[in-house]
Amino acid sequence: MIKFVLTLTMLFMVSVAAADVKAESASDGVAPASPVTGDTQTMTESTEDNTAPDTTNSKTIDIDPQNPGVTPNEIITDNSRQARPTSDFANDHDVQMLIVIEPFIELHTGPGVGYPVFHVIEQAKTIQILKRKTDWFKVRTQQDITGWVSREQIEKTLTQAGVRRSFKDVLLDDYLASRLEFGVSGGLFENDQSVTLRGGYRFSKNVFFELAYTKIAGKFSSSTLYQANIYMQLYADTTFTPLFLIGYGKFQNVPASTLVNATDQTLDMGNAGIGLKYYLTDRFYFRVDATTYVVLVGDNRSDEYTHYHGGFSFFF
């Protein structure tokens, strides 16, 4: 039975890993969006007698291709180029597109409330998220105006699917961008209590390498497990996902001093298991595992053990 579980788990992990690598290779071929920097454009209306423009009467406006008050004859007087829609704005699939649903959101010149507001984006306009810095997001409008928007105002937008952009989505983005994670769990190894410490590294969107240390307190002996695991989560962009793991390690058993002629043992073992991860909030998730261990006692003998445990992990 354990050989069947190990074989099935290995086949699944290899197939998903191949699909994951293929998806990442495809995404690497997409050129990132090129943010356009600049402040608010200053426009001067030309006079009818073709005389030099009077810059003293220039006014600052937000250029909108649908604004009938802006004509092609208007002149930019602040040495910046006229804002205009980019031809590839709607086709730029490498960045996330959001739709403003509040009356307006404010663009700051930098990532903080101390930076001045220089532009407002009106309701029903579309923006692109270029990058994030703490709770501030750099965005680009359809008119190539870039600026910074707070998390509170990002929550006042909809995705293209019509779903509100929530703070939990923002935190999930943090999880997807993380590489390292550490956790602790408690459970039962057969009928004995156990505590597990683990640390992992994300190789790709779905595949992790993990080191685990488990201490088991039994009535007649205490045991320690040292494990190196590869585990794969089925979904990378959901708050709830199953996972599959396979690994190798050492099983160390120390009998109680009251036992006669008992000796310490350090044996090889293999393990395979399934689990569930549930993303909670602010860099934490909950995880439960059910793992079967095969301990190689001798050339023709092996013992099987079952371990159920659950606990919390944090990532960064």
Secondary structure as GFF3:
##gff-version 3
##sequence-region A 1 316
A	DSSP	alpha_helix	2	28	.	.	.	ID=ss1
A	DSSP	beta_strand	42	44	.	.	.	ID=ss2
A	DSSP	three_ten_helix	55	57	.	.	.	ID=ss3
A	DSSP	beta_strand	59	60	.	.	.	ID=ss4
A	DSSP	beta_strand	75	76	.	.	.	ID=ss5
A	DSSP	beta_strand	96	100	.	.	.	ID=ss6
A	DSSP	beta_strand	104	108	.	.	.	ID=ss7
A	DSSP	beta_strand	117	122	.	.	.	ID=ss8
A	DSSP	beta_strand	126	133	.	.	.	ID=ss9
A	DSSP	beta_strand	136	141	.	.	.	ID=ss10
A	DSSP	beta_strand	146	150	.	.	.	ID=ss11
A	DSSP	alpha_helix	151	154	.	.	.	ID=ss12
A	DSSP	beta_strand	157	159	.	.	.	ID=ss13
A	DSSP	alpha_helix	167	177	.	.	.	ID=ss14
A	DSSP	beta_strand	180	189	.	.	.	ID=ss15
A	DSSP	beta_strand	192	202	.	.	.	ID=ss16
A	DSSP	beta_strand	207	217	.	.	.	ID=ss17
A	DSSP	beta_strand	221	233	.	.	.	ID=ss18
A	DSSP	beta_strand	240	255	.	.	.	ID=ss19
A	DSSP	beta_strand	265	279	.	.	.	ID=ss20
A	DSSP	beta_strand	284	298	.	.	.	ID=ss21
A	DSSP	beta_strand	301	315	.	.	.	ID=ss22
###
